[in-house]
Amino acid sequence: MLLFLTLGISFGTSMLYLIAPNSEQMFSDQYNTIYALRSEVSLVAGSFINKNVFYDIFFSNIRVLVIFYIFSLVYGVGSLFLLTWQGTILGVAAGLEAKKLSGVLSLPFTFLYYMPWGLLEFFAYICTSVGGCLLYIAVARHKGEKYMWYNLRDSLLLLLFAIAILFIAGIIECLAIG
């Protein structure tokens, strides 16, 4: 459900970005984030997978993953705010690309471009949020040390699973933009 919520936020944001007047001002924070990320990742044409680009993408996603984990540990479902933020960034990025092409009609194609790695990244962030929430609930309920260790194990397994997913997503993103 969280994945569909995030995708709905992305699609709604992209539609609003294309339709609203002064959308660059309305979504200036997302706009600035997108261009900051693009300037971090320096693309070198002609290579199958540029290791520097991959490391930049992967470690940037790992930083976001750690923030998701901390938010879910401290606030429980507070990482929902971060999922919404990530959804709006994807929506503005898709809106920017659609605006370059033919507007609203090209929006499904721009989403198809971002979806192969975008879905994996969202899924990894959701797994991390669930893992952090498991640990948050275990600490909040104080049901006993035995349950605490089970929840800690499950939380760390979800975190490792999310890192593996981000690794795959980084490879796909390098292949798509390289």
RASULQUI-V33344 format. One record per pair of residues at least 12 apart in sequence whose ideal C-beta (glycine too) atoms are under 10 Angstrom apart, sorted by the first residue. I is the first residue (numbers start at 1). GAP is how many residues later the second one is. Records with the same first field share a line. If there is no record, write none. Layout:
BEGIN
I = GAP + GAP
END
This chain:
BEGIN
1 = 125
2 = 75 + 77 + 78 + 81 + 120 + 121 + 123 + 124 + 125 + 127 + 128
3 = 80 + 116 + 119 + 120 + 122 + 123
5 = 75 + 78 + 79 + 82 + 117 + 121
6 = 74 + 77 + 78 + 79 + 80 + 81 + 82 + 84 + 85 + 112 + 113 + 115 + 116 + 117 + 119 + 120
7 = 80 + 83 + 84 + 104 + 108 + 111 + 112 + 115
8 = 79 + 83
9 = 74 + 75 + 76 + 77 + 78 + 79 + 81 + 82
10 = 74 + 76 + 77 + 78 + 79 + 80 + 81 + 82 + 83 + 84 + 85 + 101 + 104 + 105 + 108 + 112
11 = 76 + 79 + 80 + 83 + 84 + 96 + 97 + 100
12 = 75 + 76 + 79
13 = 13 + 14 + 17 + 71 + 74 + 75 + 76 + 77 + 78 + 79 + 80 + 81 + 82
14 = 73 + 74 + 76 + 77 + 78 + 79 + 80 + 81 + 82 + 83 + 84 + 85 + 90 + 93 + 96 + 97 + 100
15 = 76 + 79 + 80 + 83 + 89 + 92
16 = 72 + 75 + 76 + 79
17 = 13 + 14 + 71 + 74 + 75 + 76 + 77 + 78 + 79 + 81 + 82 + 90
18 = 73 + 76 + 77 + 78 + 80 + 81 + 85 + 86 + 87 + 88 + 89
19 = 76 + 84 + 85
20 = 75
23 = 69 + 72 + 73 + 76
24 = 68 + 72 + 75
26 = 66
27 = 61 + 62 + 64 + 65 + 68 + 69
28 = 64
29 = 56 + 59 + 60 + 63
30 = 55 + 56 + 57 + 58 + 59 + 60 + 61 + 62 + 63 + 65 + 66
31 = 58 + 61 + 62 + 64 + 65
33 = 52 + 53 + 55 + 56 + 59 + 60
34 = 55 + 56 + 58 + 59 + 62
35 = 61
37 = 19 + 20 + 23 + 52 + 56
38 = 55 + 139
40 = 13 + 16 + 17 + 19 + 20
41 = 12 + 13 + 14 + 15 + 16 + 19 + 132 + 133 + 136
42 = 14
43 = 13 + 131 + 134 + 135
44 = 134
45 = 133
46 = 132
47 = 127 + 131
48 = 126 + 127 + 130
49 = 121 + 122 + 124 + 125 + 126 + 129
50 = 124 + 127 + 128
51 = 123
53 = 117 + 120 + 121 + 124 + 125
54 = 113 + 116 + 117 + 119 + 120 + 121 + 124
55 = 115 + 119
56 = 114 + 118
57 = 60 + 64 + 109 + 112 + 113 + 114 + 115 + 116 + 117 + 120
58 = 105 + 108 + 109 + 111 + 112 + 113 + 115 + 116
59 = 107 + 111
60 = 106 + 110
61 = 56 + 59 + 60 + 63 + 64 + 101 + 102 + 104 + 105 + 106 + 108 + 109 + 112
62 = 62 + 100 + 101 + 104 + 105 + 108
64 = 18 + 21 + 22 + 57 + 60 + 61 + 64 + 102
65 = 56 + 59 + 60 + 62 + 63 + 64 + 94 + 97 + 98 + 100 + 101
66 = 62 + 93
67 = 12 + 15 + 58 + 61
68 = 14 + 15 + 18 + 56 + 57 + 58 + 59 + 60 + 61 + 63 + 64 + 91 + 94
69 = 56 + 59 + 60 + 62 + 63 + 66 + 86 + 89 + 90 + 93
70 = 12 + 58 + 62
71 = 12 + 57 + 58 + 61 + 62
72 = 53 + 56 + 57 + 58 + 59 + 60 + 61 + 62 + 63 + 64 + 83
73 = 56 + 58 + 59 + 60 + 61 + 62 + 63 + 66 + 82
74 = 58 + 62
75 = 57 + 58 + 61
76 = 53 + 56 + 57 + 60 + 61 + 64
77 = 52 + 53 + 55 + 56 + 59
78 = 51 + 54 + 55 + 58
79 = 46 + 47 + 49 + 50 + 51 + 53 + 54
80 = 46 + 49
82 = 43 + 46 + 47
83 = 39 + 42 + 43 + 46
86 = 32 + 35 + 36 + 39
87 = 31 + 35
89 = 29
90 = 21 + 24 + 25 + 28 + 31 + 32
91 = 16 + 20 + 23
93 = 17 + 18 + 20 + 21 + 25
94 = 12 + 13 + 14 + 15 + 16 + 17 + 18 + 19 + 20 + 21 + 24
95 = 12 + 15
96 = 14
97 = 12 + 13 + 14 + 16 + 17
98 = 12 + 13
113 = 63 + 64
114 = 59 + 62
116 = 53 + 56 + 57 + 59 + 60
117 = 49 + 51 + 52 + 53 + 54 + 55 + 56 + 57 + 58 + 59 + 60
118 = 51 + 54 + 55
119 = 46 + 50 + 53
120 = 42 + 45 + 46 + 47 + 48 + 49 + 50 + 51 + 52 + 53
121 = 41 + 44 + 45 + 47 + 48 + 49 + 51 + 52
122 = 43 + 47
123 = 38 + 39 + 42 + 43 + 46
124 = 34 + 35 + 37 + 38 + 39 + 40 + 41 + 42 + 43 + 44 + 45
125 = 37 + 40 + 41
126 = 32 + 36 + 39
127 = 30 + 31 + 32 + 33 + 34 + 35 + 36 + 37 + 38 + 39
128 = 27 + 30 + 31 + 33 + 34 + 35 + 37 + 38
129 = 29 + 33
130 = 24 + 25 + 28 + 29 + 32
131 = 20 + 21 + 23 + 24 + 25 + 26 + 27 + 28 + 29 + 30 + 31
132 = 23 + 26 + 27
133 = 18 + 22 + 25
134 = 16 + 17 + 18 + 19 + 20 + 21 + 22 + 23 + 24
135 = 13 + 16 + 17 + 19 + 20 + 21 + 23 + 24
136 = 15 + 19
137 = 14 + 18
138 = 12 + 13 + 14 + 16 + 17
139 = 12 + 13
END
